[in-house]
């Protein structure tokens, strides 16, 4: 799967100036993050048209769904939801929801055998649960429409100024 996101802006990460006080709230809000070299960087918003490509693997999607089925949360184990959760974990590091203009999804579709293997690996052995999970996974979902409905924000209409 490949997800192509058209953006009107994004986040860049710049080193924090020396002496910057980092708070737990800054970290929680993802206003700062520690990079692999242990240096702290702060979020800088850039207003410029660009795009972002993201390629969640079908293995990861299947494993996430199987884990939910294994703990009895099969009502949350749809392919759309799994992809959305991966997007929720990835997107905030690169851009805000207000930056999303359009999402295109290039999807090869579900891989039922891979999902069955993920269910087995997660310890799901009840055949009825497996059959229900596979039926939900193999559903012809429009992931592109779903992600656009979740992430694309329509511009707010400007209020007309009332002349006295």
Secondary structure, DSSP 8 states (H G I E B T S, - for coil): -EEEEEES-EEEEEE--TT----HHHHHTTSEEE-TTS-EEEEEEE---EEEEE---HHHHHHHHHHHHHTT-GGG--HHHHHHHHHHHHHTTT--GGGEEEEEEE-----HHHHHHHHHHTT---HHHHHHHHHHHTS---HHHHHHHHH-------------
